Amino acid sequence: MIPTLLIALLTGCTTIIRFPPPFEWGDSFDSAGFRDNGDLDGPVLIQWASVSCDQEVGTWLWEAETDGWTRNVALDVVDTSGIAGWEEQHIMDVVDSHPNGRWDRLQLGPIPGSTAELEWIPNMNTVFDCGTDRSKLTFAMRVWNHRNELTDCIVWGHDAEELVSRMATDPEVVDLGSCLIFDL
């Protein structure tokens, strides 16, 4: 049986993507038990991700949870509405972790939007306005485990197929197989 993907679109500019890990070890896969058995270097998968904006103050917030400890989680925010759209890469911060490696909770923001391109600083601000730019953005989230291996990649937003195509030349993504696309 293939696990069901639940994609929930909340009111306003908030989008949440929820999905379980692949059931490679059987129908009763328990990532917590897997991690407690000492395999902290196994595949680390994104369990849920969200992006939201506060239009009143003009800030963005990205959050995610993985099913194990991470070394690095990169967030790409890309304007896929034109040929030469603006692209940003941010690194998400671990804000909470399970002591036995069952999960990491990650966050970027809140960070201010509508920053001039020459004043953009990764992890500090974004050029994108959360009210007007949301419909032209595509997001990618990539996860590396403690052996520094890319173990998961998801893409969603305006033109996910185009962004997956751009990322297909990255050797780590090639080794992973591809990034998963989620439509909203």
RAGI-V253996 format. One record per backbone hydrogen bond with DSSP energy under -1.0 kcal/mol. NH is the residue of the N-H (numbers start at 0). CO is the residue of the C=O. If there is no record, write none. Layout:
<<NH/CO> <NH/CO>>
This chain:
<<5/17> <7/15> <9/13> <13/10> <14/50> <15/7> <16/48> <17/5> <18/46> <23/21> <28/25> <33/29> <34/30> <35/31> <36/32> <37/34> <38/33> <39/37> <41/38> <46/64> <47/64> <48/16> <49/62> <50/14> <51/60> <53/58> <57/53> <58/53> <59/110> <60/51> <61/107> <62/49> <63/105> <64/47> <65/103> <66/44> <70/143> <71/143> <73/141> <74/89> <75/139> <76/87> <77/137> <78/85> <79/135> <87/76> <89/74> <91/72> <92/106> <94/104> <95/104> <97/102> <100/97> <104/95> <105/63> <106/92> <107/61> <110/59> <112/57> <114/125> <118/115> <119/116> <123/120> <124/120> <125/111> <132/128> <135/132> <136/133> <137/77> <138/155> <139/75> <140/153> <141/73> <142/151> <143/71> <144/148> <147/144> <150/142> <151/142> <153/140> <154/179> <155/138> <157/136> <162/158> <163/159> <164/160> <165/161> <166/162> <169/166> <173/169> <174/170> <175/171> <176/172> <179/152> <181/154>>
